[in-house]
Amino acid sequence: MRMTDIAFCTVDWSTIEPTRHAGDAGHALWRTQHFGPPDNPIRVRMVEYVAGYVSDHWCSKGHVLLCLDGELETTLADGRVFVLKPGMSYQVADGAEPHRSRAPQGARLFIVY
């Protein structure tokens, strides 16, 4: 991730209209902002997973994810499982380790990629 051409700004996430995304079970609400130039965009997202959410895909995209509320279970393609609680994060590079998440109790996340 190369952060360039981004002026200082603030975001009131409560003013960003959420978009609903269905999972294999439950759904996610995404509030998304894009920063930087078109050839190097940075996507920043506040995500809410409802209780019982299960992702509908394996993700290979690199990102930094911070758990703000709830609990997030992330399974890697090799079978390892990690549980994030509030204040915990994970970081992964593009194409490094495919992962899939679920939130049995619901979760609120802050993601940068």
C-alpha positions in Angstrom: 0.0 0.0 0.0 1.4 3.3 -1.1 -0.4 6.3 0.5 0.0 9.3 -1.8 -2.0 12.4 -2.8 -4.3 12.3 0.2 -5.0 15.6 1.9 -5.8 15.7 5.6 -9.5 15.1 6.1 -11.9 13.7 8.7 -14.8 11.2 8.2 -18.0 11.1 10.2 -18.8 7.4 9.5 -22.4 7.9 10.7 -23.1 10.1 7.7 -21.9 7.5 5.1 -24.9 5.6 3.6 -24.4 1.9 4.2 -24.7 -0.7 1.4 -26.0 -4.2 2.3 -24.0 -7.2 1.2 -25.4 -10.7 1.6 -23.2 -13.5 3.0 -23.7 -17.3 2.9 -25.6 -16.5 6.1 -26.6 -13.0 7.3 -25.4 -9.8 5.8 -22.8 -7.1 6.1 -23.3 -3.3 6.1 -20.4 -1.4 4.4 -19.7 2.3 4.8 -16.9 2.9 2.3 -14.7 5.9 1.4 -11.9 6.0 -1.3 -8.8 8.1 -1.0 -5.8 8.8 -3.2 -5.3 8.9 -7.0 -7.1 6.6 -9.4 -3.9 4.6 -10.1 -3.3 3.9 -6.4 -6.7 4.1 -4.5 -6.9 3.4 -0.8 -10.3 2.0 0.2 -11.3 2.5 3.8 -14.4 0.8 5.2 -16.4 0.6 8.4 -18.2 -2.8 8.3 -20.9 -4.2 10.5 -21.6 -8.0 10.4 -24.9 -9.1 11.8 -24.9 -11.9 14.3 -24.6 -15.2 12.4 -22.8 -13.6 9.4 -20.8 -16.0 7.3 -18.7 -14.7 4.3 -19.8 -15.9 0.8 -16.2 -16.1 -0.5 -12.5 -16.6 0.2 -10.6 -13.3 0.2 -7.1 -13.0 -1.2 -6.9 -9.2 -1.0 -4.4 -7.7 1.3 -5.7 -5.4 4.1 -5.4 -4.2 7.6 -8.5 -5.0 9.7 -9.3 -3.8 13.3 -12.1 -5.3 15.3 -14.0 -2.5 17.1 -16.9 -4.4 18.6 -18.1 -8.0 18.8 -16.0 -11.0 17.7 -14.6 -12.0 14.3 -13.6 -15.6 13.5 -11.3 -15.8 10.5 -10.3 -19.1 8.9 -7.2 -19.4 6.6 -7.2 -21.8 3.7 -4.7 -24.0 5.6 -7.4 -24.5 8.3 -6.0 -22.2 11.0 -8.6 -20.2 12.8 -8.1 -16.8 14.5 -10.5 -15.0 16.7 -10.4 -11.2 17.0 -12.0 -9.4 19.9 -12.3 -5.6 20.3 -8.9 -3.9 20.0 -7.3 -6.7 18.0 -6.3 -6.6 14.3 -4.9 -8.7 11.6 -2.7 -7.7 8.6 -2.3 -9.7 5.4 -0.6 -9.0 2.1 -2.3 -9.4 -1.4 -2.3 -13.0 -2.3 -0.6 -14.1 0.9 -3.1 -16.3 2.6 -6.7 -16.7 1.5 -9.1 -16.2 4.4 -12.8 -16.3 5.1 -14.6 -14.8 8.1 -17.7 -15.2 10.2 -19.2 -13.4 13.1 -21.5 -15.7 15.2 -22.2 -12.8 17.7 -21.9 -9.9 15.2 -18.9 -7.6 14.8 -18.0 -4.0 13.8 -14.7 -3.6 11.9 -12.5 -0.9 10.4 -10.7 -2.1 7.3 -8.1 -0.4 5.1 -7.0 -1.7 1.7 
